[in-house]
Amino acid sequence: MPKDTTKGPQMSHNRTKEGKKKKYRSDGTPIWSKATIEGPGIWATCVKGKERQAVGELYDLLESLSTEIWPPEQPQGSSEAASNIDSEGEEELSIEAQIAKEVSAIKRPAAEKRILVFMACRAPVDPVILVTRHMKNVETTGITRTRNTHRLLPVSGSCTTNIPEIQALCRDVFDKFTSKRSGAAFKYKIELRIRNHSTLTRNAIIQGIAECVPPEFAVDLNEPDVFILVEVFKSVCGIGIVEDYYRLHKFNVAEVAKMCKTGSEEQQSLTRLDKPAGSTQAPESASLGEAVAVE
């Protein structure tokens, strides 16, 4: 006997089980349930048990950097007092002492577990510009300004972890990236990290993202110009496009600080080797300050 298909309320093809109308984008792709984490922001790894300290120091750091890059409109002279207070504390230690202090503070045992935290960013703040600026500052000075933060990963947007949503986000991120570079061609590599997620496979995510890459971009796994960072955490996926990712040790704050310290020590060693041995007389090209010091 055939089943009665008329029993019970009939649901339209564009409605969910709860009776809510399903939403679609302009290109016809469906909009899935709202992600628990959304929008642009920065994923950061920190030591387990130090989440509150990491969030606090990251908030202060990112707030300071964002104010430098995107200064808010305010009356003249209102920020001079705060900047003077900050500079007084920094002047107490020499550059070498600050580098040594920061590097020693961020050394952690290898067995410690890492915890992931997310810092959301609001317009006009761009998390990619923010993190890149900070990493280059650390590369130059060796000062991390954080003690509990391990790595920083900026994402230009977030979505639910399914292929249609990931591809829609990827197209949006690429449109914003290429609009600022006049259609220039780049060599790229996809850097994917999956945490606590088993629904989608690694190959499925990479294939879905590769289908959205502009045709003028070419894959290069050895010497890419840009890196497509993809961070999957449970049901949330974040995507960002960055440069200098490998040169800056995958945005590992501690490693970049150590690199700066190692470079400073090598430079000092070369300077000592270049000095003439057994000579107590000041060289003819010595500056006035050096002459006074010899006296």
N, C-alpha and C positions, 0 to 999 in steps of 0.2 A: 504494500500500500504506500503510495507516495506521501512524502512529508508535507505537512501544511505550511507553506511558506508565507501565508498571510497572517499567521498568528503573531500577536505582539506588534509594537510600534515599528514602523519602517524608518530606517536611518538613511539620510541622503549620503551620496558618495563623498561629499565634501564636508561631512560633519564627523566629529569624534564620538566615542562611546558616551561621553558626558553630555552630548548634544550641543557642544560649542562649535561654532563655525571655524573650520581650518583656514589659516591665513596663508597667502602665497605672496612671493616677491613678484616684481615686475617681469622677471625673466621666466616665471612659471614654477620655480622651485619652491617647495613648501617651507614654512617657518615652523620649526619644531618647538618643543617646550623651552621655556626660558632657562638658561644656564644659571647655576648658583653663583658663578663668577663670570662677570661680563665686562666688556670694554677693554681699552688699552691699559697696560699696567706693567709691572715688573715682578717676575718670579724670583725669589731669593732663597737660597739654601742656607740654613744656619744650624748650629749645634743643638741637639735635643736638650730641652730644659732651659734654653736661652732664647726662646721665641719672643718673649716680651721685651727683653733687652735689644734683640735684633730689630724688632719693629720700631722701637723707640729711636735707636741710632740711625736707622735707615730713613725714618721720617725726617729727622733733623738734617741729615745729609741731603736728601732729595729736595727738601724745602729750600735749603740754602742754594743748591745748584740751580733749581728752577727759577729762583729769584734773580740769579745772575744772568741766566739766559733769556728769561722772559720777565723783565723787571715790571712790577706793578706800578700803576700811576699813583704817586703820592707826593705830598709837599716836599720841597727841597730841604735837606738837612735832617729829615725825620729818621733816616737810617744811619746817620753818621755815628751816633752814640753807640749803637749796637755793633757796628763794624769796628769801632775803636776798642770795645771790650773784648771782642774776639781776637783782635790782633795782638793785644797785650799778652794774652796767655800763650800765643804761638811764639812770641819773641823770646820767651823765657828759655826755650830750648833751641839749640842749633839745629840745622837741617839734618846733620848726621845723627844727632841724639834722637830726633823725632823719628827718623827712619828705623833706628835700632829698637826704639820703644814700640812702634807699631808692629814690626815684624815679630818681635818676641811675644807680643800680646796675642797674635793670631795663630801662633803655633799650637796645634791640637794633636792629641794622640790619634793614630790612624783608625783605631777601633770605634771612635765615637760615631754615633748615628747622626745623619743629616735630616733636618725637617724642612719642609717647603712652606714658604709664606708668600702671600700675594699682596702687592701694594698697587692699588688702583690709581690711575692718573686721569685728571680732568683737563679738558682743553683750556689753554693752548699748549699744555705740556705734552711733549712727544717723548715717550719712554726710550725710544732708540737713541735719540739725540742726548737725552739725559744720561743714560748708562755709558754711551761712548765717550762723552765728555769726562765723566768720572774716571773711567779706566785710563784715559790718556793723561789725566792729572796724576793718577797713581803711578803711571809709567814714568812720568817726568820727575815727580818729587819723592816717590816711595812711601808716601803717607796715605794710608787707607781711610782714615777718619772713622773706621768701624773696627770692632773687635770680635763680633760674633757672626759676621756675615762671611759666607764662603764664596758663592757664585751669584752673579746677577744675570738674569735673562729677560730682556725686554720683549714685549709682544705688542703689536700695533692693534690687535683685536682679539676677542675671545668668542667661542661659540660652543654649542653642544657637540660632543664627539660622535658625529656620523658623517658619512661622505658628502651628502648634499650640503650640509652646513659648512663643513670644512672647505669645500670647493667655492662656495659663495664668499666666505671670508677671505680665502686666498686671492680671488679675483679682485676684491676690494682693496686688499693690501698692495697688490701689484699695480693697480690703477694709481694709487696714491704715490707709490715709489717711482713709477715711470713718468708721471706727470711733472715731476721736479727735475727730470734728467733728459728731456727732449728726445725720447726714443733711443737712447744709447744702448748698445748691446753689451751684455755682461756674461761672464762665465759664472755658473752657480753650482752650489751643492746644497742638498737638503740635510740638515742636522736634526734628526728626530730623536726625542727622548720620551719614553712611555713609562708612566708610573701608575701602579694600581689600576690597570685597565686591561681587560682581556677580550672585549667584544670584537674590536677591529684588529686585524693583524698589521704588522709593520709594513709588509709589502703593499697591502691594500691602501694604507694611508699615503705612502710615498707615491704610488701610482695615481691616486686621486689628485694629489697636489701637482704632480708632473703634468697632468692634463690641463692645468690652469696656467702654466708658465707661458709668458709671451713667446711667440715664435722666434724673436730675435735673440733670445737667451739660449745659451748652449751649456750642456752639462760638462763639468770639469771637476773630477774628484781630487785632483792633485794640486792644482793652483787656481782655485776659484776666486773671482772678484767679489762676489757677494755670497752670503750664507742665508738660506731660508731656515730660520729657527722654528721648530715645531715642538711645543711642549704639551704633552697629553697627560693630564692628571685626573683619574677617575672618569667623570663624564664631561670634563671641560678640556677644550683644546685652544691653545693660544699660538698665534703665528706672528713672526716679525722678520724683517729683512735687515741684515747688518753687514758691515764691512770690518776688516781687520780682526776677525773672530779668532783665528789661529794665532796671529801675531800677539794678540793680547791674552793668550793662554785660556781661550774659551771663556773670557770674562771672569776668570778666577782671581779674586782680589789679592789673595795671599801670594799667589805665584807671580803676579805682576809686580808686587812690592818687592819680592825677593829678587826678581830680575833687575830691578832698579838698584837694589843694594849691591848685588854682584857686580853690576857695571861700574858703580862708584868705587868699589874696592879695587877693581882691575885698573881703573883710571889712576887711582892713587899709587898703585904699584908701579905703573909705567912712569909716573912723575918722579918717583924716588929713583928709579933706574936711570933716568935721564940726568939726574944730578951728578956733577963731577965729584968723584971721591977724593977725600983727603984735602979738600980746599976749604979754608976758613975765611978767605977773602971774598967779599961780596962781588958778584959779577958787575961789569961795567954797565950793563943794561938794567941793573936793578932800579926799582922805582924809589921814590923819595921815602915812602913808608918803610920799605925794606932796609934802606940805609939807616933810618932812625932806629929800627929794631936791632940792627947789628951794633950800633953804638950803645 
